[in-house]
Amino acid sequence: MTKTVALAGLGAIGLPLARALDHGIDGLTLIAVSARDLVKARARLAGFRNPPALVDFADLAEADIVVEATPAALFERVAVPAIEAGRIFIPASVGALLPRMHLVKRATQTGARIIVPTGALLGLDAVRAAAEGRIDSITIETRKPPSGLIGAPYLEKHGIDMMDVTMPLRVFAGNARDAAAGFPANVNVAAALALAGIGPMRTRVEIWADPRLTRNVHIITVEAESARFTMRIENVPSDDNPKTGKITPLSVLACLRGLVSPLKVGS
């Protein structure tokens, strides 16, 4: 049975995802999209074989699956209608979910499902498996080129100018909840890790601006009763938005396939 998909956002994550769905994926049909700038969105859909309808954010909830790929400030405009309608909701802005965990409780009442894609993180299945037992600690160190951190509220609040960074600089150390608030466009990896493991208050985060880098680097260390493991991934930044890795839309696409495929690999 084919499931309908609606997509919020046509940027570095949403546009590649929309193109893939338009090209054709068995069991999935893109029926609607929304964006802040509908004129620009209409231009970006030019050439699609089956252009989806352009609708308001709230109307995306008419689809079976609602994918959020917007700036974090728009999160609730997409999430709330989808959850109220009992839909499958897939957020790319995972960091925006951390201070809104009441939406998870609401989903249990409406029958909605919130499915967090792996995004730029590897080993999420291993973390989830370890969390079935005891985990003592999880840390994530994120290193990005300074351009990938420009505009973060934490940096603006503390007067840290990325244009002045000439050597590796640690700009944040704390828990995942505070990291999500201070760097809403940069720590979706840390947010997903926190949700998979020991929660946002116990998950430790370091963020570095490193002008030597051309890729976004994440190093995750897990100390658990069942295993000890360290993971490192270097993601190529998107051409359209250096805050986002090219692998992120591919991860959302893999998540969507997993909802309709007769074979799903990974827990």
NORVEN-V935063 format. One record per residue. RES is the residue in one small letter. PSI is psi as a letter, one per 40 degrees, with the letter a starting at -180 (NA if undefined). OMEGA is omega as a letter, one per 40 degrees, with the letter a starting at -180 (999 if undefined). D_CENTER is the distance of its C-alpha to the mean C-alpha in whole Angstrom. Layout:
# NORVEN-V935063
RES_PSI_OMEGA_D_CENTER ; RES_PSI_OMEGA_D_CENTER
This chain:
# NORVEN-V935063
m_h_a_27 ; t_h_i_24 ; k_i_i_21 ; t_i_a_21 ; v_h_i_17 ; a_i_a_16 ; l_h_i_14 ; a_h_i_13 ; g_h_i_12 ; l_f_i_14 ; g_a_a_13 ; a_d_i_12 ; i_d_a_9 ; g_d_a_11 ; l_d_i_15 ; p_d_i_14 ; l_d_i_13 ; a_d_i_16 ; r_d_i_18 ; a_d_i_18 ; l_d_i_18 ; d_d_i_21 ; h_d_i_23 ; g_h_i_23 ; i_h_a_21 ; d_h_i_24 ; g_e_a_23 ; l_h_i_20 ; t_h_i_21 ; l_h_a_19 ; i_e_a_22 ; a_i_i_20 ; v_i_i_18 ; s_i_a_17 ; a_i_i_17 ; r_d_a_18 ; d_g_a_21 ; l_d_i_22 ; v_d_i_25 ; k_d_i_23 ; a_d_i_21 ; r_d_i_24 ; a_d_a_25 ; r_d_i_22 ; l_e_i_22 ; a_h_i_26 ; g_e_i_27 ; f_i_i_25 ; r_d_i_27 ; n_g_a_26 ; p_h_i_25 ; p_i_i_23 ; a_i_i_24 ; l_h_a_22 ; v_i_i_22 ; d_i_a_21 ; f_d_a_18 ; a_d_a_20 ; d_e_i_21 ; l_d_a_18 ; a_e_i_19 ; e_e_a_22 ; a_i_i_20 ; d_d_a_19 ; i_h_i_16 ; v_h_i_14 ; v_h_i_10 ; e_h_i_9 ; a_f_a_8 ; t_i_i_10 ; p_i_a_10 ; a_d_a_10 ; a_d_a_14 ; l_e_a_14 ; f_d_a_11 ; e_d_a_14 ; r_d_i_16 ; v_d_a_14 ; a_d_a_13 ; v_d_i_17 ; p_d_a_19 ; a_d_a_17 ; i_d_i_17 ; e_d_a_21 ; a_e_i_22 ; g_f_a_21 ; r_i_i_18 ; i_h_a_15 ; f_h_a_12 ; i_h_a_9 ; p_h_i_6 ; a_d_i_3 ; s_g_a_4 ; v_d_i_5 ; g_d_i_7 ; a_e_i_9 ; l_d_a_10 ; l_d_i_12 ; p_e_a_15 ; r_f_a_15 ; m_e_i_16 ; h_d_i_19 ; l_d_i_16 ; v_d_i_16 ; k_d_i_20 ; r_d_i_20 ; a_d_i_19 ; t_d_a_22 ; q_d_a_24 ; t_e_a_23 ; g_e_i_22 ; a_i_i_18 ; r_h_i_16 ; i_h_a_12 ; i_h_a_11 ; v_h_i_7 ; p_i_a_7 ; t_d_i_8 ; g_b_a_6 ; a_e_a_8 ; l_i_i_10 ; l_i_i_13 ; g_e_a_15 ; l_d_i_13 ; d_d_i_16 ; a_d_i_19 ; v_d_i_17 ; r_d_i_17 ; a_d_i_21 ; a_d_a_22 ; a_e_i_21 ; e_e_i_23 ; g_a_a_26 ; r_h_i_26 ; i_h_a_23 ; d_d_a_25 ; s_i_i_22 ; i_h_i_19 ; t_i_i_18 ; i_h_i_16 ; e_h_i_17 ; t_h_i_15 ; r_h_a_17 ; k_i_i_16 ; p_i_a_19 ; p_d_a_20 ; s_d_a_19 ; g_e_a_15 ; l_e_a_16 ; i_h_i_18 ; g_e_i_18 ; a_h_a_16 ; p_d_a_18 ; y_d_a_19 ; l_d_i_21 ; e_d_i_23 ; k_d_a_24 ; h_e_i_25 ; g_f_i_27 ; i_h_a_25 ; d_h_a_25 ; m_d_a_23 ; m_e_a_26 ; d_e_a_28 ; v_h_i_27 ; t_e_i_29 ; m_i_i_28 ; p_h_a_25 ; l_h_i_25 ; r_h_a_23 ; v_e_i_21 ; f_i_i_20 ; a_h_a_21 ; g_a_a_20 ; n_i_a_18 ; a_d_i_14 ; r_d_i_15 ; d_d_i_17 ; a_d_a_14 ; a_d_i_12 ; a_d_a_14 ; g_d_a_16 ; f_g_a_13 ; p_d_a_10 ; a_e_a_9 ; n_e_a_9 ; v_f_i_9 ; n_d_i_5 ; v_d_a_7 ; a_d_i_10 ; a_d_i_8 ; a_d_i_8 ; l_d_a_11 ; a_d_a_13 ; l_d_i_12 ; a_d_a_13 ; g_b_a_16 ; i_e_i_18 ; g_i_a_16 ; p_d_a_15 ; m_d_a_19 ; r_e_i_20 ; t_h_a_17 ; r_h_a_18 ; v_h_i_17 ; e_h_i_18 ; i_h_a_17 ; w_h_i_19 ; a_h_a_20 ; d_h_a_22 ; p_e_i_24 ; r_e_a_25 ; l_i_i_22 ; t_e_i_21 ; r_i_i_17 ; n_h_a_15 ; v_h_i_16 ; h_h_i_14 ; i_h_a_17 ; i_h_i_17 ; t_h_a_20 ; v_h_i_21 ; e_h_a_24 ; a_i_i_25 ; e_d_a_28 ; s_d_a_27 ; a_i_i_26 ; r_h_a_25 ; f_i_i_23 ; t_h_a_21 ; m_i_i_19 ; r_h_i_18 ; i_h_i_16 ; e_h_a_16 ; n_h_i_14 ; v_h_i_15 ; p_i_i_14 ; s_i_i_14 ; d_d_a_17 ; d_d_a_16 ; n_h_a_14 ; p_e_i_14 ; k_e_a_11 ; t_h_i_9 ; g_i_i_10 ; k_d_a_12 ; i_e_a_11 ; t_d_i_7 ; p_d_i_9 ; l_d_i_11 ; s_d_i_9 ; v_d_i_8 ; l_d_i_12 ; a_d_i_13 ; c_d_i_12 ; l_d_i_14 ; r_d_a_17 ; g_d_i_17 ; l_e_a_17 ; v_e_a_20 ; s_i_i_22 ; p_e_i_25 ; l_h_i_24 ; k_h_a_20 ; v_h_a_20 ; g_i_a_18 ; s_NA_999_18
